[in-house]
Amino acid sequence: MITATMVVATIPVTDLERSKQFYGETVGLTFLWENPFSARYRCGTGSEISIFKRPPVTTEHTLAHFEVDDIEADVKTLEAAGVEFLDYTEGPLTTTGHIAQLGPARGARFHDPDGNTLGIRQA
């Protein structure tokens, strides 16, 4: 087993400047550092997310989700910042107010500017 100190999700993006604006200003993550091809953000107290410039790719699953304490407040804050949430009308992810009941937890999904699916989840 590896002895990792943390896991960092790496998200592919086509436009680094546009994505830095989204993750830093719209989502409100704490900027840590950047180089010509990527940028890193702190998410909470022990997690980080990296955005990495690359050609377009298609993903059909959630690449990362953020664990939150108040999902309703965070949905409202993100929506006010221009984030559009994914709503589902049937199946296990049926949403009310953008939020789905996921067993004992609740979650909401949205896309970044490259169409990558991200989520927020409250246990």
Number of C-alpha atoms within 10 A of each C-alpha: 3 4 5 6 8 9 10 16 15 16 20 23 24 16 17 19 12 14 23 21 13 18 21 18 13 18 18 16 18 16 17 13 11 15 8 8 12 20 22 23 21 18 16 12 6 10 14 19 21 18 22 21 17 14 9 12 11 9 12 8 9 13 14 17 16 16 15 15 12 12 19 16 11 16 22 14 15 16 16 11 14 12 18 15 19 16 17 15 9 8 7 11 19 14 19 12 11 20 23 19 16 15 8 7 10 17 23 27 23 22 15 18 16 17 15 19 20 19 17 20 21 18 13
